Amino acid sequence: MDTASASTAVETALAYHRAWTARDLESAMGYIADDIVCEAPAGTIHGAEAYRSFMAPFVGMLTGARLHAAFGDERTAVVFYDTSTQLVPHAPGSECVTVAGGRIVHSRFVFDRLPFEEARRVMPRPAAHDL
């Protein structure tokens, strides 16, 4: 990607993406507005602290990521990627973000929850004496 011609929104979205895929949630949160609204498959998330709580478990199980594409204009960017986690080796996802003042104010996540649900369903259960 030619970063010299990247828009403000794309630059912000990519910086955010690089931070969370490096498992640096603290740095990633620097790109998130206090009043962010995030639309995700599990529902709508309001505010930076709720967003942090939403992202922390995923970032904690992340083992790798590959960026496929990023594009946008001055205010909006779309980032498409594939992630690897401790639960599933292949989890594609995308985000469409709105940026204002260098921070993400709105995010719409698109990803398939089914592989994660199936992986959790087949995980071994702890023995009764381990509980």
C-alpha angles and dihedrals in degrees: 000000000000102000092186089071096037116123124240091256092049092047091052093044092050094047089051091046093049091051099050094040087054085056091246100134093167092060091042091055088059087074094050121093117231090240098044118156114207124190109203134164089261093053142276119322122203125200137009097274093052088046091052089052089050094050101038098076092048094046088048093057096040115120100171147345138204122200113220103176144344128188142147148120135268094296108021133050135179121206121189119192147150123232135196120211139178088260103042131020095211123039115156118198144163139201130204107199135186115213128201125171092358093302133101108250098171132024131182111196120200118189139133112255094187098086089053093048091049092048091051091048093058096041112118113261119230116256116255091251090055093059 
